[in-house]
Amino acid sequence: MKYPTLVTLLLASLATGAYAQGDSQGKTFSELDLDKDLRVSLNEAEADPIVAGQFATLDQDADGYLDTQEFARVDRRDRDY
């Protein structure tokens, strides 16, 4: 092959793009629930800026935590259009 370095760079670029795209989806409930108590505190939610920014609205019962049902309401739609 004449251009092995170019092919390697192209593949690395594609892999990085796929990783970045997946990362933009935000963290899952399990990833945020660091202490595994089946709820996400505001402190834990701060690892995902989207969840942290919506925390007060998502916390329907105002107990200071998000359960799985509250977390399911996270709005991850792109607002820059």
Secondary structure as UniProt FT lines:
FT   HELIX           4..23
FT   TURN            24..25
FT   HELIX           29..32
FT   TURN            34..35
FT   STRAND          40..41
FT   HELIX           42..45
FT   TURN            46..47
FT   HELIX           49..58
FT   TURN            60..61
FT   STRAND          65..66
FT   HELIX           68..71
FT   TURN            72..73
//
